C-alpha cells in the first residue's frame, strides 16, 4: 500500500499488483498517478511484448521477471506503449499539459514502493550479507568518509537494492541533494587519482561524467536524486508544446541541476547548425532539458555543447508567461543528444 504522504522521487522502484517493475521518472506527477518507466516485465506476460528480452531472469516477491534487451530506444519505447495500450491501458495517461500519452502508474495499482535509502539501510542491517552486499557496505562507508556526506544521505538502486542481484551485478548508488553530489563527485575523482578507484569509460560521454568506476573488481555507478526541499515541480503549473526538431551549439551557464533527471542546463549563445534550426528571437531557448539519464552531468558552467532535440514552447498556466526550451529524449526519434565540445 502506498502511504498517502509519499512524495515520489526519481528512481524509486514500484512493484505493481500485476508484477511489473517501474522506476519513478522525475519529480512532476499528476494527482493519483506517478510518471515512470518500465524496466522489468513478469515473464508470464512477456509474450505480449514484441521486443527482445535478455536471457537472464530475475525474481522479486516470488515473481519471475524478464528485462528488455534494449530499454531506451525510441523504437522499443513505442512498442512498449502499443502493447500497454492494448493489454494494460491503465499504465498510460493522456497528459493534458504535454499533449501526449505518457507511461504512468496509478497509485491504486502499486503493490509496494522500494525507497533507495531504505534498501541501503536494509543491507547495512543484514546479518548474513553476501559478497556484493559486503562490498556495498564497504564502498558506501568509504565514500561517506571521504566525501563527508553522511551514510543516511546515500541510497541504492537496481538489482542489489531489490535483493535480486547476481554475482555480476553492479552497485548502483544514489546520493541525495546537489551539494552532496558535488562533494561525492570530488571525492570519487580524488580517489581515482590516488588509484583507489579506476574510472570506467566505455563511451565518449563517460569521460565527461566520470560517474562509473571500479572498486576492487566490482563496477559501481553513482547518480543524484533531489532532496525533498529541492523539489519544485507541481504538475499542471506548466504546459509544454513541441515546435520542431533542431540542432545547435550553445554555452552552459548554470550546473546546479545538471546531475538530476531530468537534467537541466540553462544556456546562452545559441548557434544553429543549419537553416532549419534558425529561430525567431523570442523562440531562442533558455535551457536544455534532458529526459535521458545518460546525459546527466555532461557539462559544467562555461562548457560548450552540441545539442539535438525538440524545441518546446513552455507556458505558465497561471501567469501566461511563455519561454522556450529544448528537450532531449522525447522518445520520438533516435538522434537526440548533448555532446560536450572539446577544446
N, C-alpha and C positions, 0 to 999 in steps of 0.2 A: 504493500500500500504506500502511496506517495504522500508524504507529510504536506499538510496544507501550507505551511510556511516555507517549503522548499523553494529555493531560488536556483533555477538551472544555470550551470556554468559550463563553458566549453569543455568537451572531452569527458564529461561524466557519462557513465555507462548505464544504459537502460535495457533491462530484460523484460520483454513484453509477455503478456499472458499466452501468446501463441508461440513463444520461444525464439523470437527474433532478438538480435542484439543490435541496438542502435547506439550511436555516440552523439551526445548533445553537440549541436553546432552553434557557436557564438553565444550571445547574451540577450538577444532581442527575440522574444517569444510571444505568440498570441495567447489570449486567455484560454486556459484549459488544454493547451497543446504545447509541444516542445519541438522546435526545429531540430532535426537530427539527420545523420546519415547512417545508412545501413551497412554493417560490417560482417555480421555472421547470420546465416540463414539455417533454420532447422533442416537437417538432412532429409527428413521425411517430406518436405515440400520443395526441396531444391530443384526437382524435375520441372517445376513450373517456370523456372528462370532460364531463358535461352542464352546462357553465358557459361564460360569455362570456370570450373572450380579447382582449387588446389586439391591434391590427393590427401593431404593431412586432414584429420578430423579433430575437433575439439569437443570437450564435454563441460557443461555448466548446469548445475541444478538437475542432473540426470537427463539433460537434453544433448543429443549428439548434434554438432553444428558443422556446417560447411562454410568455407570462405571463398568468395570470388577470386579468381586468379588476378584480375585487374580491377581494382576498386574505383579508380578515379578518372577513367577516360570518359569523355563526353558520350561516346557510343554506348559504353556499358551503363552509364547513368540513365540514358534514355530507355534502355532495355529493362532496367530495374523499375523505372517509373511505369512503363507499359504493363509489366507483369503485376505490379502492385495495383494499378488501376483496374485490372481485370479480376484479380483474385483477392486482393486485400486493400480495397479502396479507402478504408479508414485511415491508412497511413499517408494519404495525400491530402493536401489542404490548398484550396484556391485562395491565395493571399490577395486581398483587395489592394494592399499597399505596394505590392510588387507586380501585380497584374499577371501572375502565372501560378501554375501548380507547383507546390513545394513539398518535399518529404517532411513529414512531421508526425509525432506520436501523440495521440490523445492521452491525457493523464489517466483516464479510466482504463486504458489498455496496458498500463505499466504494472508489471508484477513486482519488480524490485529495482531500486536505484543503487548503483555502486559509486560511492564518492572516493576519489583517489586518495585523499588524506586518511580516510577510514581504512582503505585497503592497505596502505603502507603501515598504519598503526597495527593492523592485524598481523602483518608479517613480523614486525618488531616483537610482538607479544607471543608469537607462536613458539612453542617449546621444541617441537620436532621439525626444525627447519631443514629443507633440502638444500642442495648446493647453491642453487640460484638465489634462494631466499637468504641464505647466509651472506652471499656476495652483495645482495641488495642492501642489507643492513650495514655491511662494511663500507660500501660505496657511499650511501647517504650520510653515514656518520662522518666519513672523511670530508665530503663536500660541505656538510654543515659546519664542521670545524674550520675549514679553510676559507669559507665564504662569509662566516659569521652570520649565516642565515639559520634560525632555529629549525630543528628537525620537524617541528609542528607545521612549518611553512612549506614542507615538501609533500608530495603525493606520488602515486604510481598508477600509470595507465597500463593498458594492454593485457596480454595473457598472464603475465606474472601477477598483476594486481588482482585478476579474477581467479587466481589459483588454478589455471588450466593450461599452464605452460609446459613446454618440453625442455629437454636439456639444451636445446639450441636457441632458445628464446632470448631476445634482447631485453635489457632492463630499460623501460620507458618511463622516465621520471618527469615530474612536473614541479614547478616552483610557483608560489602564489605572489603576484604583485610585480610591477615593472621594476621597482628598485631592487627587490630581492633577485630578480632575474639578472640584472646588470652586475650585482655582486657575485652571483654564481658564475656568470659568463667570465668575469675577470679571474675567478679562482680556477676554473677549468683551463683557461688559456695559460695561466701561470703554471699549473701542474703539468700541462702538456710540455711547456718549455723545460720543465725540470725532469721530463721523461717519466713522470708517474703515470700519465696517460699518453696515448697517441691519438691524434685526431684521425677519424675515418672519413676520407674524402674520395668518393667514387664518381661524383658528378661535379660539374662546374660550380653550381650553387653551394655545394658543401664547403668550398674554400672560403666563401663569403660568410656562411652561417657558423661553421665550426661547432655545430650542435650535436654531432655524433662523435663518439670516442670509443676507445677500447681500454678497459681496465683489467689487468691480468689477461685472460683470454676471453673476456666477456664484452660484447658490444653493448653500449648504452647510448641513450639519446635523452636530451632534456629540452623541455619547452615551457612556456609561461601560460598561466591562467590568471585572469583578473581576480583581485580581492573583491569582496562584496562592495566595498566602498568605492571601487573604481568603475563599477557598472553604472552606466547612464544611457540605457537604450530601451526606453519603453516602446513596445510595439504599437504602431499606429501614429507615432509622432511625425514620421517622415514618409513620403510617398516617392517611390522610385520608378522612373520611366526610361527604358532603354532608347537611345537615339540612333547610334550607329557604331560599327566597329572601327577602331582607329589604332594607329601605331605611331610612336613618337619617342623622343628623349626628353628628359627633364632633370631637375636637381632636387634632391630631398632636403627639406628644411626643418624637419622635426622627426625624432625617432623614439618618442615616449610610448607609442602604441604599435610599434613595428613588430614586437615579439608575440603579440596575441593573434588569435584567429577569430574574426577577420583581422588581418594586419593592415594598419592604416599608415600611409605615407603622405603627409602634406608636402606639396611640391611648388616649384616656381620654374621659370624659363622653359615653358612648353615649346618644343620644336618638333613640328610634324615631320614624319618620314616621307610622306607623299602628298599629292594634291587631295586625295580622298580624306586625309586626316587634318586638312586645314579647317579652322574653326572661326566662327564669328567671335569677337572679343568676349561677349557675355557667356559663351559656351566653353571657354578655356577652363579645364578642370582645376580645382583647388587641391585635389588629393587623389591618390591612387589607393584602392582598397582591394586586397587580395583575399578571396574566399578560399584559396588553395593554401593549405598549411605549409606546403613546400616553400612558399615564397615569404615566409615569416623571417624577419631579422636579416634580410639580404642586403640592406643598405642603411647607412647612417647619415647624419647631417653632413651636407656638403657633397655627398656622393652623387654622381650622375648615373642614371639608369635608363635603359631602353625598355619600353612597355608596349605590349599588345593587349588590348582589352576592349571593353564595351563602354562607350560614353553613356552616362546616365544623367538624366535631369532629376534633381532631388528637391522636393518641395516640402517645406514645413507646413503641415496641415493646419496648424493653428494660426500662424502668422502670415502664411502665404509667401514667405521668403523663398527664393529659388537660388540654388547653386548647382554646379556640375561636378561629377566625379567620374573616375574611370574604374571599372570593376574588372578584375582578373579572376576568372573562374566562374563563368556563367553556365557552364555545362552545355553550351550550345555549339561549341566548336573546340578543336584540339589546340590550336596555336594561340594560346593566351599565356603571357609570361611577364616577369620582371627580371631583367638581367643587368647586373652592375657593369658599367663601362670601365674597364681597366685603363689606368694611365691617365 
